[in-house]
Amino acid sequence: MVTLAEAITAEHSTRNRNRENALKRQQVGRALLQALAQRLNADLLPAWSFTLDDHQIHICRIKKVVLSAGSPRGRSIGSCDWCSGRK
């Protein structure tokens, strides 16, 4: 028979182990994303931008646009909300 104190101690131990495992998985995932982002940026792809942000890689297509009179022509802008600064 397990006492209440033993059960509480075992539960705390299990929660601590689970928390440590989750942190390790998160660190491994982040390291993999960093490696992938570095690899994507190492091979320059015209008109594409790859940016690591927390736990995701933003992939943005850069395109040339013709702006109205008086504005610079052929300015590059991002085609996704994140690249356009509307995150």
N, C-alpha and C positions, 0 to 999 in steps of 0.2 A: 504494500500500500504506500502511495506517495503522499507526503505531507503537503500542505498548502505552500509552505516556504520553499520546498524542493520544486514544486510545480512552477512557482513564480520565478525562481532562479533559472530553471530550465527555459522558461518562456523568454526571459531577458536575454539569455545566452543565444537562443535561436534568433531573436530579433536583431541582436548585434551582428551575428554572422550574416544574416540576410542583408542588413544595411551595408556591411563591408563588401559583400559579393556584388551588390548593386553598384556601389561606387567603383569597384574594379571593372565591371562591365562597361560602365559609363566612360571610364578613362581609356579603355581599349577601343571603344567605339570612336571616341574623339581622336585618338591617335590614327586610326584607320582613315577617318575623314580628312585629317591633316595630310596624310600621305597621298590620298587620292587627289586632293586639291593641289598639292605640289606637282603631282604628275600631270594633271590637266593643264596647269599653267606652264609647265616645262615645254610642252608641245604647243607652240603658238598656233592657235586656230583663228584665221581672219574672221572678224565680225562676232566673236564669241568671248564672253568674259565669265570667269569662274571665281567666286568669292566664298570663302568659308565664314560662316556666321553662327557662332554657338555650336549647334549640333545639326547643321544643314549646310549644303552647298547650294548657293544661288547660281543658276546658269542663266545668263542674260545674252540675248542676241543684240548686238550693236548694229544699227543701220543708219545710213546716211539719209538725211531728210533735207528737202529744200524749204527754207523758211521764207516768210513774207518779205516784201521789199524793205530794205533798211537793216535787215538782220544778216548775220554771216550765213553764207550758203554752204551747204554740205557739212553742217555740224553733226557730229555723232551724238546719238542719244540712245539710251537703253530702251528696249521694248517691253521690259517687265516692270511691275510696280516697284520692286526692290531697287533695281538699277536706276530708276527714274527719281528716286528719293521720296517716294510716296509710301514707304513701308509702314 
